[in-house]
Amino acid sequence: MGQFFKMFFASCLGVLVALGVLILVGIGIIGAIASSAEKTEPVGPNSVLRLTFDQVMPEQTNNVEASSISDFKRSKVLGVHDVADAIRRAADDDNIKGILLEPEMASLNGFASARILRQAIADFKKKGKFVVAHGKIFMRGSYYLASVADEVYINPSGYVEINGFAVQQMFYKRMLDQLGIKMQIYYAGKFKGATEPYRLEKFSPENKLQYKEFLADFYDVFLEDLAKSRKMSSAQLRSVINQGVANTPEKAVEYGLFDKVLYRQELIVQLRKKLGLDADEDVKFVGISQYDEARPGKKNLSADNKIAVLYAEGTVLDGKGANGTIGDKRYVSAIEDILEDDKIKAIVLRVNSGGGSALASENIWYALSKAKEAGKPLIVSMGDYAASGGYYIACMADSIYAEPNTITGSIGVFRMVPSIEKMMANKLGITMDSVKTGPFALGLNVMQDMSEEEARRAQISTEEMYRLFIKRVADGRKMKPEAVNEIAQGRVWSGVDAKRIGLVDKLGDLNAAIKSAAKLGKIKDYRTVTYPSIKDPMQQLLEEFLGEGSDDEAKMGKIMQKEFPELVPAYEFYRQAKTSHGFQARLQVVVPF
């Protein structure tokens, strides 16, 4: 008995020691993070807001997965709309005299997101404050942001590459054939290009046509915005860019893209003069995160009426999903919470998604339709993407707003089932056989090719899902199914074209959608509340530390992002499709900006 108690107390002591060590390690990690975090410093007079946009900017603040402790050096990861709001607040702040734009390493989600930031800077200028831009490297996206400045400068040894828009795609069919992997693909919609990398060796004529048309719309918007800021015609800019003649700093100045070749030290001297500083005084720069922490936006908490802004960004997935994705379980729950709050008078669904699981999209669609039936008006605001499943969850809205450069539509579905039967036989000498109680008893599996009848049934069910998608759009947009089918077929449209063909009601940003929601909800005094709820970085860190919500495949994706960025789209497509069930309503193409 004595031996038993010795072992018992020794075990208890061991547990307590381990727990103590765990707590101390946790405190150490949290302390390290706290000490490395940016301290909130007051914004002093005669300050300059310095904008680099070199950090990830989700749509909704903090809606990103934490990949490492370094992610928590900031108290929060500002979303693109909160960044824009902070810039507009700075315009009314007497302590902020101007903006220095240095966006050469800008991390932009897409063209529509860049336009939101650019417009905020343009609004800042309207208050009579200066905006200057400078950099060593200017690509299309960084120049687009910089071009709104009063003066745009480039380093004498700088690099300029301001081109048009392009879509590039890897095709894997030949590799799969060589490996002996058969991709059994079923799709509805002749423009549905998501499966093309697995069944073709180059773009289909239909895919090339749709990409060419919406890229032309993007380019027009891009040129119009640049021309207005640079006081040139769109035709002049098109000629300069397409000919590639402004390929050195001096040439770029000569052709009007920049105002002057200038070292950064010379720019600082100019800023001192603008601010009335002595030659030995430092210019006080304030970063956007620092400014937001020091001067947070004020909410009208006294208003009883609320408008719910539901951010739907990332891939539509079955289940809960992680930050930066649209898991149907989490979003249905959020919509039900909105439905139960009587003070919420309207909903704005902000969509920035290329789609994903058709089943998950249907579940979210149903939850939103119930909210509408309960008398809560629904307005949709589209970001960089609102395509396929992203359009599915939007189509029943009372009104849909898109940016001119939103990628939308892609009304079509597909499913893919790989078969490794040939690879196993030819490469490894392993063959498969089966005994079944019926012709379809095996179901969908990767070990054997489908029979002709199984393939026929898979195609039929895919087309049935497509017809349901068509019906949802037809009912939501008050169109005939035949008319929707004509503009569907998996085809991708720009926001401009989507408005022309009836998939979108108006061109406008999130703020326009919120104002429309207030009007439909018949409220004047209101405040906005955001959904879904996002844990702050410290909570995410603790979950990572305790092993909750860890995703080894997501970590692999981050490694690939660092080492093999060109393969990331294919890997993410595979990873997300694998975790989704059945039909897919997703857009494969990404337009880098």
Buried (B, 14 or more C-beta within 10 A) or exposed (E): EEEEEEEEEEEEEEEEEEEEEEEEEBEEBBEEBEEEBEEBEEBEEBBBBBBBBEBBBBBBBBBBBBBEBEBBEBBBBBBBBBBBBBBBBBBEBEBBBBBBBBBBBBEBBBBBBBBBBBBBBBEBBEEEBBBBBBBBBBBBBBBBBBBBBBBBBBBEEBBBEBEBBEBEBEBBBEEBEEBBBBBBBBBBBBBBBBBBBBBBEEBBEBBEEBBEBBBEBBBBBBBBBBBEBBEBEBEBBBEBBEEEEBBBBEBBBEBBBBBBBBBBEBBBBBBBEEBEBEEEEEBBBBBBBBBBBBBEEEEEEEBEBBBBBBBBBBBBBBBEBBBBBBBBBBBBBBBEBBBEEEEBBBBBBBBBBBBBBBBBBBBBBBBBBBBBEEEBBBBBBBBBBBBBBBBBBBBBBBBBBBBBBBBBBBBBBBBBBBBBBBBBEEEEEEEEEEEEEEEEEBEEBEEBBBEEEBBEBBBEBBBEBBBBBBEBBBBBBEBEBEBBBEBBBBBBBBBBBBBEBBBBBBBBBBBBBBBBBBBBBEBEEBBBBBBBEBBEBBEBBBBBBEEEBEEEEBEEBBEBBEEEEEEBBBBBBEBBBEBBEBBBBBBBBBBEB
